[in-house]
């Protein structure tokens, strides 16, 4: 695997006389890739059917002749004003019934078939014009699905599409009424056109109604993406990519990724820490200028799996962003660390966002590799350093992980619909489990819910799965390591009803959840000896071995040699103890890493990353703040 760097560039923002100099400076910095076009529709087609490709032709020629490989994007994330005039009902509608108007980006409804056809058309035209161009080495489809919470739309278009989707899925309203339990509160329907979207109800809508709408909405994202994939496949052999985001669960990335060649994502560690992660004020202060030490790694591992082994970072934060509540500058060295961490987790390419900071419009405060006055910004030199280091280090590949985490988007939608506790959320639970695997230095793979082969792993965690797929259940029945399932796993049907007999239905294990509690933030469930559960606790019954108990003697972990169920949400210290005990049983080596230090093993090297704001010691080596250290494995 050859590691490369790139950058995001907007030739339409700059005079064309500047393009050649920009391209030369990119190459001099050691960049290989340049991404263009994702927001350029109004310059490609300024009025319906009138095309001005000449600027894009010239930009591709200038960049390509300089030696850069181009990622060309379809511009469908920013439909121009005339498109909205042509299709006024294409705008998404929020849950309060308000249209999401023109004037920024992502102003479309995934379910609008007229707009979907327009996207098919522009993808076809771009494919016909540029599909065989030797400078176009990859394609990006659209940009950041669900950015600004744009997967769900409560429009008339979505309502009609949802009704048709339900009719195809259930075939009769009698079947739908039974599946949803609509006899409760007299919610029964006589025809599919009676079924509205699950918003603006007096109290919470029926949970399976909400879950069905989430499934429908995710299917619209999959279909929207596939329309462009199918068009471009006719005209190019270059890989097709989408750039996913951090902590986004609104659509099923596994299904979108099945139609693509590479999964990429947009990594903004400091923005995520401020905007998208829970944590104490002390922790957020400690990592203010570095980002959470596990957030980027989680998404590298997730999207490497979504991409079937192929991972890129399409946008890497180089400096302060513009969209978080607060936007501090990165600690010197972090733009280098983030790139190397991505490479250590299997990334082929890291592209910085953006080449030059724009002096206008919504993102004018978002830093780039150059300042608005064309002078170097701090990250430019760090990118140059990474490029030099790439040239001097042999390819490192990826290594087999000792542990795996199963992650399911449908379960995220289920718990959004039925949280039961105000602070229960699927990503938060999965991330807690992932962090517990990372803190002792394990390599982690993230697996889809229908995974059928666990043989490569010694330890598997599967928290928060609404129900287990048949494939995963069969894999568990023959697994030779230890699988820790739960909490809140396999206790519901696919329609979000309580299983009867009570779940979980685990192979060769007689246990059930008899009662469930959600725990407020000022309370805990103490465990025997030490430790505690937060947020969630399930009362277990059954004839199985108890490996950990609560302070009152109730089972906290119960199971057998290879399959166990976790009855609650451990705090970090308790999760650490549980994982270390499991690793000891499985003869997995662990490390006592200081807070902020993380390691990642590749096939040939061990990489050590210091996310802390102070120097830390790794086996006699002092690693400075934002430092990266690597050593060959024996």
Secondary structure, DSSP 8 states (H G I E B T S, - for coil): ---EEEEE--GGGS-GGGHHHHHHHHHHHT--EEEE-TT-HHHH-SBTTB---HHHHHHHHHHHHTT-EEEEE--TTS--HHHHHHTGGGS-B-TTS-B--SSSS--S-TT-HHHHHHHHHHHHHHHHHHTT-TTEEEEE-SS-TTTTS-S---SHHHHHHHHHHHHHHHSSHHHHHHHHTTTGGG---SSGGG---S-S-SS---HHHHHHHHHHHHHHHHHHHHHHHHHHHTT--SEEEEEE-TT--SS-HHHHHTT-SEEEEEE-HHHHHHHT----HHHHHHTTTT--TTHHHHHHHHHHHHTTT-EEEEEEE-S--SSSSS-----TTHHHHHHHHHHHTTEEEEEEE-SB--SSSTTTTS--SB-TTS-B-HHHHHHHHHHHHHHHS--------SEEEE--HHHHHHHHH--SSTT--HHHHHHHHHHHHHHTT--EEEE-TT----TT-SEEEE-S-SS--HHHHHHHHT-SSEEEE-SS-S-B-TTS-B-SS-S---TT--EEEEEEEE--TT--EEBSSS-EEEEEEEEEEESSEEEEEBTTS-EEEEE-SSEEEE-EEE-HHHHHHHHHHHHHHHT-------TTEEEEE-SSEEEEEE-SSS-EEETTEEE-TT-EEEEE--
